[in-house]
Amino acid sequence: MKASRVIGTILGILLIVFAVGAYFSDEPSSKTDTGRIAILGAFLFGLFTIGGNLGSTKKKQEVRLPEVKTVVNTMTCPSCSKPVSADFTVCPYCATPLSPKCPSCGREVSSDFKLCPYCGTSLKQ
């Protein structure tokens, strides 16, 4: 048991002893409604403090969530055949351009196009 739980349990017991002692004392203030409400409050607080410290001795189990793998669109570099992300413009392994550009207008085109769809320039040699 941790030291804080031991201290909490001892304080709870002391509150209960105080409340019982005050209830049965001859002190006139303990016979009034306000005094009895205060005594009852101290008693209940002490009782709940003890219950909270003794009842939670069980270790809480840690819940582990399964890892979620992010699916990344990949493709194979046409030059070195290594897998690369589909949104890369240059292969990080061999520096081959992955999204070819039209030599005339400079716009990106697919590697299997024979003509640039934007300006009509021939892309295959």
Secondary structure in CASP SS format (residue, H / E / C, confidence):
PFRMAT SS
TARGET T0000
AUTHOR 0000-0000-0000
METHOD secondary structure of the structure
MODEL  1
M C 1.00
K C 1.00
A H 1.00
S H 1.00
R H 1.00
V H 1.00
I H 1.00
G H 1.00
T H 1.00
I H 1.00
L H 1.00
G H 1.00
I H 1.00
L H 1.00
L H 1.00
I H 1.00
V H 1.00
F H 1.00
A H 1.00
V H 1.00
G H 1.00
A H 1.00
Y H 1.00
F C 1.00
S C 1.00
D C 1.00
E C 1.00
P H 1.00
S H 1.00
S H 1.00
K H 1.00
T C 1.00
D H 1.00
T H 1.00
G H 1.00
R H 1.00
I H 1.00
A H 1.00
I H 1.00
L H 1.00
G H 1.00
A H 1.00
F H 1.00
L H 1.00
F H 1.00
G H 1.00
L H 1.00
F H 1.00
T H 1.00
I H 1.00
G H 1.00
G H 1.00
N H 1.00
L H 1.00
G H 1.00
S C 1.00
T C 1.00
K C 1.00
K C 1.00
K C 1.00
Q C 1.00
E C 1.00
V C 1.00
R C 1.00
L C 1.00
P C 1.00
E C 1.00
V C 1.00
K C 1.00
T C 1.00
V C 1.00
V C 1.00
N C 1.00
T E 1.00
M E 1.00
T E 1.00
C C 1.00
P C 1.00
S C 1.00
C C 1.00
S C 1.00
K C 1.00
P E 1.00
V E 1.00
S E 1.00
A C 1.00
D C 1.00
F C 1.00
T C 1.00
V E 1.00
C C 1.00
P C 1.00
Y C 1.00
C C 1.00
A C 1.00
T C 1.00
P E 1.00
L C 1.00
S C 1.00
P C 1.00
K E 1.00
C C 1.00
P C 1.00
S C 1.00
C C 1.00
G C 1.00
R C 1.00
E E 1.00
V C 1.00
S C 1.00
S C 1.00
D C 1.00
F C 1.00
K C 1.00
L E 1.00
C C 1.00
P C 1.00
Y C 1.00
C C 1.00
G C 1.00
T C 1.00
S E 1.00
L C 1.00
K C 1.00
Q C 1.00
END
